[in-house]
Amino acid sequence: MKTKYLFLAALAGMTLVGCTSDDFIAEAPPVDNNEAMTPIVFSSLKSNFTRDDFTGAEAAEKLGNQFVVFGYKGEETGTPGVTVFNNYLVKYIENTANTTESNSNNWEYVLNEAGVPIKHAKDNGIVAQTIKYWDYSQPQYDFFAWSAGSKTPVYEGNPAAGQVLVSKMAATPETTTTDGVDKTSLVEAYTFTGKADDLSQVFISDLVTVKKDGSTAGKYGETVGYKEHPVTLKFRQLGTKVRIGIYETIPGYSVKNVEFYSAPASDDASAAAAKLFTTEANEIFTEGTYTVSFPTVDTPTDPDNNQAHIAFEPAKDGNNQVVAQKTTINWGELNYTIAELGEKSTDKIYLGRSSKTASFAGNPDDNYYVVYLPNQEGTNLNLRVNYTLESIDGSTEEITVKGATAQVPLIYTQWKPGYAYTYLFKISDKTNGFTGPYDPTHPDDATVDSNPAGLWPITFDAIVVNAEEDATQETITTVSAPSITTYQKGSEVVNKNEYLAATGPIFVTVNDGDTENTPDLANGKVVTLTTSGDGMAALYTLPTDKAYTEADVVAALQTQDDDAAEHTIKGRSGLVLTEAAFTLVDKIEYGVDGNTIDLTALPNGTNTYAANAMKFTAAAAGTYAFVYTKTAATAAGTIDKYQAVTKTVDDPATDGTNEAESVKGLYRNVLVAAAAGDVQKGVKYFEKNDASAGMITAFLGQGVGNLYLDENGNEIASGYAKTGTDYYYTTNNGMSYTKAFNLAFGSFATQELWVLENGVYTKKTETSPVDGTAYYLRTGDGTTDVPYVYTYCVILPQQTGGLYVLDEANYVECGDAAVAVDGIVYFDKYTKNDGAYYTKVIKVVQ
């Protein structure tokens, strides 16, 4: 491998136009070829960032109808022989194709104007630009070029508005040593100085190697099917393109009237322009320096071969302080895209409902991108919005949500030159916005905004798209009180609606501030994930029976059924979260520009800190839920709850079956010994204290409606007899009262008892008393001397000795073999807890 460094330095003063792999690729008709004298010609085809091509005059217009090319011939890229094109100016002249040998597609470098060579060419002794022919004695040529686009290049003095100052450093071969290996490099540098609006039009090309043997770019002057084919140059702009989109997934509602703030604490919410803003550092640069290098050359098998790498340094003053910065990115108004059944208006005034139908802000003619200078260190980008929910049930209900916030962490805002970034935010049924009174100038002050934040914390998706060929970066940031960001190399979230199972590992980071209720936008940073307690990371797969939201997942975590299978969580709603495998890592592979994002030394103002991320690989298509436990449930905040369930006992008379239902996994009340004394009305009694205990009907005692309290005939209120009370009765209509004999329920079975039926005493032998029946004891032997005497007998209530009652405050789990028995109420146990959970639902498709 050879290494070559080209340094293109640029001082800017604006927001830079960016693009990713904006290509200019040659295209020409076939003509006869004379190998001995084949002229070198140029042409252009521009591929923009959406991969649609501009050709001909349209492509030339993008380049300002000209570019400057440098080219040399020699043995190999790293050891150039002779300079062939020393800063030649190549111009696009309409309708001149094939009018000269040096022009096949309206691009001409043999120019007749006085003073055509630019200053850099003149400084190297070039007095005129002449036609060049392929030299078949040389094995290869190398070319690279730049263009100021629609701006005017100047080569000395201070550039005015609309100009770009281009200065040159000498081209000198040199040798560098990397990992003990000597590598030849070529240093060729340009400096671009000017305002950012002007620098936004600057283009540079990758290095193009054309070899005589046709191993790269075809043989000299020849491509398959064509002869005298132009040299193909691939250009890219130096800026960074950024766009913003929003969609929503709130069940039962549509979202409209999104208003954006420009600072963490301000009262300037407006629908006039979509905004993201910085806080602690104003790192949206408007001036700086570019450095371009070619680390890999003459290695066709390496994907990085001949690619221009561009570094950016923000401009600094004499005290080494960064200058020319701003805090806010503006796009323009949202382009609402949706009108659906059930919404009051048929106009497209609502947000889209998926990443594929997201509503973007800005100018659709520019694919919604605005251009900024790069920031390779990154800075937290913040969103703060109000919006209105409109019910889609046909009613007129609306809810206004105020002050919802989101933060994209700096590790995903490390803007590279020539890349395009899309930040896509998803509003779900988890919101940290306020629906009640809200003071926008005190967004984090609980004493001011004392009303609760809800519809639950807001969840946003922030998608960062790097549109370089074969170098994609897309992240999804779910933002609530902490922000959760997911990233997978090569994913196409906007087109594919999140991630592809086969694309590779998915990384998850959490960006958190210092407050509990809303993100602290000034102090938010990537946190260290753990495997337990506060800061715990967990991953679950979700069922496929329906689309579950972030609110569904949080509800399942905070209200969990007790009978979940191992390695699962079962919510009271029936949602089952099944544990999925993951690892915690301190590096995110395949970050921006193919570089690993190292989380062991992240910038935080003037200091650094360490964090880590989750990494997992989706085995197949499905839906996953990443869960971040900001605050683990406390012992005092974890409460067992019991929900009664109906179970059928073994009673053919009532349920038509001889089989009782299983109660495995359910709970019942604990049975405890009944307090000594009479049984009580309304209390359930059991003869056993285990799960097989069936409820019994305890005898409450004889009714006392026909008895009296004393010998004076004082009546007793209706009820049942009680142990320890004397009762009286009368047989002569109240002429006299006789004390009744109290017979304990426990000895009743051994007694001979009589009842008076139709004036005759009849012997009864009862196994248990019949309520409401008057019983008599008989004494005497029936002789004249000892006649029978019948004494009214009061049957006292059954005693509680040996009986058990329910302790309704305590529960015991039923055994594996337990079945429903009479009188037992069974319960499904679940647990409520006060843990603070934040989640991101992650969709994975094939």
Secondary structure, DSSP 8 states (H G I E B T S, - for coil): -EEE-EEEEEE--S---B-SS-EE----------GGG-B--B--EEE-TTS-EEEHHHHHHHTTTEEEEEEEEEEETTEEEEEEEEEEEEEE-TT-TTSBTTBSSSEE----STT-S-HHHHHTT-------B--TTSSEEEEEEEE-TTSEEE-SS---TTEEEEEEEEEEEEEEEETTEEEEEEEEEEEEES-HHHHTT-EEE--EEEETTSTTTSSTTEETTEES--B-B-EEESBEEEEEEEEE--TTEEEEEEEE-SSSS-S--BSS-EEEE-SSS--EESSEEEEEEEEEES-TTSTTTT--EEEEEE-B-TTS-B-SEESEEEEESB---B--TT-S--SS-B-BSSGGG-EEBS-GGGTT-EEE--BSS---EEEEEEEEEEESSSS--EEEEEEEEEEE-GGG--B-TT-EEEEEEEE-S---SBSS---TT-TT-TTT--S-B-SSS----------BTTB-EEEEEEESSEEEEEEEET--HHHHTSEETTT--EEEEEEE-S-SSS--TTT-EE---BSSSTTEEEEEEE-SSS---HHHHHHHHHEEETT--TTEEEBTTS-EEEE---EEESEESS-GGG--EE-SSEEETTEEE---EEEE--SSSEEEEEEEEEE---STT-EEEEEEE----S-HHHHS-S---B-TT-EEEEEEE--SSB--TT--EES-SSTT--EE------B-TT-BSSTT--B--SSB--TT---EE-SSTTS--EE-EEE-GGGGGGS-EEEEETTEEEEE--SS--TT--EEEEES-SSSSS--EEEEEEE---B-TT-EEEEEEEEEE--TT-B--TT--EEEEEEE---EEEEEEEEEE-
